[in-house]
Amino acid sequence: MKVDKLLYVEWIDPVGPHDEWTKISKVIKSGTALIRSVGFVARDDEKVLVLIPHVNDEQKDCFGDITIPKGCIKKRRVLKCPT
């Protein structure tokens, strides 16, 4: 599979869960974080966007993939990929 569409995405990531016993007052104050990601588009459908930031020369292997639910995406922009 060839990946050649490079994308910049701003998306909302929920903060949590906490990995230890946590005061409820702290949990109530939890919010979200605006995340900025750049990567090659591996999948883009009605439910999710999958980005992969690292691809080998043969484009057979990748590392660092992330699946972002479409409802969390606030901004996206196609970037020019150097040739």
C-alpha positions in Angstrom: 0.0 0.0 0.0 1.4 3.3 -1.0 1.0 6.3 1.4 1.7 9.7 -0.1 -0.9 12.1 1.3 0.6 14.1 4.2 -1.8 15.7 6.6 -1.7 18.2 9.5 -4.5 17.6 12.0 -5.7 19.4 15.1 -7.9 17.2 17.3 -9.4 17.0 20.8 -8.0 14.3 23.0 -9.8 13.4 26.2 -7.6 13.6 29.3 -7.5 10.5 31.4 -8.0 7.9 32.6 -5.8 8.3 35.7 -3.6 5.3 36.4 -3.8 5.5 40.1 -6.3 6.3 42.9 -7.4 9.9 42.2 -9.5 12.3 44.2 -12.9 12.8 42.6 -12.4 16.6 42.9 -9.4 16.2 40.5 -11.4 14.0 38.1 -14.2 16.5 37.9 -11.7 19.2 36.8 -10.3 17.0 34.0 -10.8 18.4 30.5 -9.5 17.8 27.1 -6.3 18.6 25.3 -5.8 20.1 21.8 -3.4 17.8 19.9 -1.5 18.6 16.7 -0.4 15.6 14.6 1.3 15.2 11.2 1.4 12.0 9.3 0.7 10.1 6.1 -2.9 9.0 5.7 -3.3 5.2 6.0 -7.1 5.3 6.3 -9.7 8.0 6.0 -13.4 6.9 6.3 -16.6 8.1 7.9 -15.5 7.0 11.4 -11.8 7.4 11.8 -8.6 8.9 10.4 -5.4 6.8 10.7 -2.1 8.6 10.4 1.4 7.1 10.3 4.3 9.5 10.9 7.1 7.0 10.0 7.3 4.9 6.8 10.2 2.9 5.4 11.5 3.3 1.8 9.5 0.3 0.5 6.4 1.6 2.2 5.8 -1.8 3.7 6.4 -1.0 7.3 5.4 1.9 9.5 5.8 3.0 13.1 3.8 5.3 15.4 0.3 5.0 13.9 -2.5 6.8 15.5 -6.3 6.4 15.0 -8.3 9.6 15.5 -12.1 9.4 15.8 -13.6 11.8 13.1 -15.7 13.5 15.8 -12.6 14.7 17.5 -11.0 16.4 14.5 -11.2 20.2 14.5 -8.9 21.2 11.7 -7.1 19.3 8.9 -4.9 20.5 6.1 -3.1 18.6 3.3 0.7 19.3 3.4 3.0 19.3 0.4 5.2 16.2 0.6 8.7 16.6 -0.7 9.6 14.4 -3.6 
